[in-house]
Amino acid sequence: MSQKLFREFITLFKDWPVDATKRGRCLGEHLRKKFTHAFNKGEFSDNIDVNHWTKVLNDLKPIANNEFASKYPRFLSTASLGLSKDQCKITLSNQAMKYMYKD
């Protein structure tokens, strides 16, 4: 069972990008680290909590496939602050965070 689960996660990670502008804070990066730690022997890892990782996989699939974005389309191209998607991405980058919080 863990072999199939491993392969499904690898497929999921192919579609889940790592945001280079958020090193250390990127969800994709975090998920990969947790997965690598749990499946330390790759497909042949033992002592895997199959129920936990199956639930995690089932919870992440709709997000990775943009099911919610399709189900609940946005009508505005800006967020509540009036920023566009690209402006929000720049504002949340590590570089911008360092600039905002420098003493």
PAZAPA-4460 file (N, C-alpha, C; in steps of 0.05 Angstrom, whole numbers, plus 32768, in hexadecimal, padded with zeros to 4 digits):
% residues 103
    n_x    n_y    n_z   ca_x   ca_y   ca_z    c_x    c_y    c_z   seq   type   mol
   8010   7FE8   8000   8000   8000   8000   8011   8019   8000     1      M     A
   8028   8018   800F   8038   8030   8010   8046   8037   7FF5     2      S     A
   804A   8022   7FE5   8056   8027   7FCA   8042   8037   7FB9     3      Q     A
   8029   8030   7FB9   8015   803E   7FA9   8012   805B   7FB4     4      K     A
   8012   805D   7FCE   8010   8078   7FDA   8028   8089   7FD3     5      L     A
   803F   807E   7FD3   8058   808C   7FCC   8056   8096   7FAF     6      F     A
   804D   8085   7F9D   804B   808D   7F81   8036   80A3   7F7D     7      R     A
   8020   80A1   7F8B   800C   80B6   7F89   8016   80D1   7F93     8      E     A
   8026   80D1   7FA8   8031   80EA   7FB2   8045   80F5   7F9E     9      F     A
   8055   80E5   7F92   8068   80EE   7F7E   8059   80FB   7F66    10      I     A
   8043   80EF   7F5E   8032   80FB   7F49   8027   8116   7F52    11      T     A
   801E   8117   7F6B   8013   8130   7F76   8028   8146   7F76    12      L     A
   8041   813F   7F7F   8056   8153   7F81   805F   815D   7F66    13      F     A
   805B   814D   7F51   8062   8157   7F36   8051   816F   7F2E    14      K     A
   8038   816F   7F38   8026   8185   7F31   8026   819B   7F46    15      D     A
   8035   8197   7F5C   8035   81AA   7F72   8050   81B9   7F72    16      W     A
   8050   81D2   7F69   806A   81E0   7F67   8074   81E9   7F82    17      P     A
   808E   81ED   7F83   809B   81F9   7F9A   80A0   8217   7F93    18      V     A
   8097   8229   7FA4   809A   8245   7F9F   80B5   824E   7FA9    19      D     A
   80C7   8254   7F97   80E2   825C   7F9D   80E3   8276   7FAD    20      A     A
   80CF   8287   7FAA   80CF   82A0   7FB8   80C7   829D   7FD6    21      T     A
   80BF   8285   7FDE   80B6   8281   7FF9   80C6   826A   8006    22      K     A
   80E0   8268   8001   80F0   8253   800C   80EC   8252   802B    23      R     A
   80E7   8239   8035   80E3   8236   8051   80C6   823A   805A    24      G     A
   80B6   8246   8049   809A   824C   8050   8086   8241   803B    25      R     A
   8091   8233   8027   8080   8229   8011   8073   820F   8019    26      C     A
   8059   820D   8015   804A   81F4   801C   8054   81DC   800C    27      L     A
   805A   81E0   7FF3   8064   81CA   7FE3   807F   81BF   7FEE    28      G     A
   8090   81D1   7FF6   80AA   81CA   8002   80A6   81BB   801C    29      E     A
   8094   81C5   802D   808E   81B9   8047   8083   819C   8043    30      H     A
   8070   8199   8030   8064   817F   802B   8079   816B   8022    31      L     A
   808B   8174   8010   80A1   8162   8007   80B3   8159   801D    32      R     A
   80BA   816B   802F   80CB   8164   8046   80BE   8150   8058    33      K     A
   80A4   8154   805E   8096   8141   806F   8094   8126   8062    34      K     A
   808E   8126   8048   808C   810E   8038   80A6   80FF   8037    35      F     A
   80BC   810D   8032   80D7   8101   8031   80DE   80F5   804C    36      T     A
   80D7   8102   8061   80DD   80F8   807C   80CD   80DE   8081    37      H     A
   80B4   80DE   807A   80A3   80C6   807F   80AA   80AF   806D    38      A     A
   80AF   80B5   8054   80B6   80A0   8040   80D4   80A0   803B    39      F     A
   80E3   809C   8051   8100   809F   804F   810E   8089   803E    40      N     A
   80FF   8073   8039   810A   805D   8028   80FC   805C   800D    41      K     A
   80EF   8072   8006   80E1   8073   7FEC   80C9   8061   7FEC    42      G     A
   80C5   8053   7FD6   80AE   8042   7FD3   80AD   802B   7FE8    43      E     A
   80C5   8024   7FF1   80C7   800D   8003   80C8   8014   8020    44      F     A
   80BE   802C   8027   80BE   8035   8043   80AA   8024   8052    45      S     A
   80B2   801E   806B   80A0   800F   807C   8099   8021   8094    46      D     A
   8087   8018   80A5   807E   8028   80BC   8072   8042   80B4    47      N     A
   8063   8042   809E   8055   8059   8094   8039   8059   809F    48      I     A
   802F   806F   80A9   8013   8072   80B2   8003   8075   8098    49      D     A
   7FFA   805F   808D   7FED   8060   8073   7FD3   8070   8074    50      V     A
   7FC4   806D   808A   7FAB   807C   808D   7FB0   809A   808D    51      N     A
   7FC4   80A3   809C   7FCA   80BF   809D   7FD2   80CA   8082    52      H     A
   7FE4   80BC   8074   7FEF   80C6   805A   7FDA   80C4   8044    53      W     A
   7FC7   80B1   8047   7FB1   80AF   8033   7F9F   80C7   8037    54      T     A
   7F99   80CE   8050   7F88   80E6   8055   7F96   80FF   804B    55      K     A
   7FB0   8102   8050   7FBF   8119   8047   7FBD   811B   8028    56      V     A
   7FC1   8104   801B   7FC0   8104   7FFE   7FA5   810C   7FF4    57      L     A
   7F90   8100   7FFF   7F75   8107   7FF7   7F6D   8124   7FFC    58      N     A
   7F79   8130   8011   7F73   814C   8017   7F82   815E   8004    59      D     A
   7F9A   8156   7FFB   7FAA   8167   7FE9   7FA3   8165   7FCC    60      L     A
   7F98   814F   7FC3   7F91   814C   7FA7   7F7E   8162   7F9C    61      K     A
   7F69   8168   7FAA   7F57   817E   7F9F   7F65   8199   7F9E    62      P     A
   7F77   819E   7FB0   7F86   81B7   7FAF   7F99   81B8   7F98    63      I     A
   7FA7   81A2   7F94   7FBB   81A0   7F7E   7FAD   81A1   7F63    64      A     A
   7F95   8197   7F61   7F87   8197   7F48   7F76   81B0   7F43    65      N     A
   7F78   81C3   7F55   7F69   81DC   7F53   7F4B   81D8   7F52    66      N     A
   7F41   81C4   7F60   7F25   81BE   7F60   7F15   81D5   7F6D    67      E     A
   7F20   81E2   7F82   7F11   81F7   7F8F   7F11   8210   7F7E    68      F     A
   7F27   8215   7F70   7F28   822C   7F5E   7F14   822A   7F48    69      A     A
   7F10   8211   7F3E   7EFC   820D   7F29   7EE0   820E   7F34    70      S     A
   7EDC   8204   7F4D   7EC2   8202   7F59   7EB8   821E   7F62    71      K     A
   7ECB   822E   7F6C   7EC5   8248   7F76   7ED5   825D   7F68    72      Y     A
   7ECE   8264   7F4F   7EDE   8277   7F40   7EDE   8293   7F4C    73      P     A
   7EF4   82A1   7F49   7EF5   82BD   7F53   7EEA   82D0   7F3D    74      R     A
   7EDC   82E4   7F46   7ED1   82F7   7F34   7EE1   8311   7F32    75      F     A
   7EF2   8315   7F47   7F03   832C   7F47   7F20   8323   7F43    76      L     A
   7F30   8334   7F37   7F4C   832E   7F32   7F5E   8338   7F48    77      S     A
   7F52   8344   7F5D   7F62   834E   7F73   7F59   8341   7F8D    78      T     A
   7F6A   8343   7FA2   7F63   8339   7FBC   7F56   8350   7FCC    79      A     A
   7F51   834B   7FE6   7F43   835E   7FF7   7F54   8378   7FFA    80      S     A
   7F6D   8377   7FF7   7F7E   838E   7FF9   7F81   839D   7FDF    81      L     A
   7F75   8393   7FCA   7F77   839F   7FB0   7F90   8397   7FA0    82      G     A
   7F9E   8383   7FAA   7FB6   8379   7F9D   7FAF   8363   7F89    83      L     A
   7FBE   8362   7F73   7FBA   834C   7F60   7FC9   8333   7F6A    84      S     A
   7FC4   831D   7F5D   7FD1   8303   7F64   7FF0   8306   7F64    85      K     A
   7FFA   8313   7F4F   8017   8317   7F4D   8022   8329   7F63    86      D     A
   8013   833E   7F6A   801B   8350   7F7F   801B   8342   7F9A    87      Q     A
   8008   8331   7F9F   8007   8321   7FB8   801F   830E   7FB9    88      C     A
   8025   8301   7FA3   803C   82EF   7FA3   8056   82FD   7FA9    89      K     A
   8059   8315   7F9E   8072   8325   7FA4   8072   832D   7FC1    90      I     A
   805C   8336   7FCC   805A   833F   7FE7   8060   8328   7FFB    91      T     A
   8058   8310   7FF4   805C   82F9   8006   8077   82EB   8002    92      L     A
   8087   82F5   7FF0   80A1   82E8   7FEB   80B4   82ED   8003    93      S     A
   80C8   82DC   8005   80DC   82DE   801B   80EA   82F9   8019    94      N     A
   80F0   8302   8001   80FE   831B   7FFE   80EE   8333   8009    95      Q     A
   80D4   8333   8002   80C3   8348   800C   80BF   8346   802B    96      A     A
   80BD   832E   8035   80BA   832A   8052   80D3   8335   8060    97      M     A
   80EB   8330   8056   8103   833A   8062   8103   8359   8062    98      K     A
   80FA   8364   804C   80F9   8381   804A   80E6   838D   805E    99      Y     A
   80CF   8381   8061   80BA   838C   8073   80C2   8389   8090   100      M     A
   80D0   8374   8097   80D6   836E   80B3   80F3   8375   80BC   101      Y     A
   8101   8383   80AA   811D   8389   80B2   811C   839F   80C8   102      K     A
   812E   839D   80DA   812F   83B0   80F1   8141   83C7   80EB   103      D     A
***
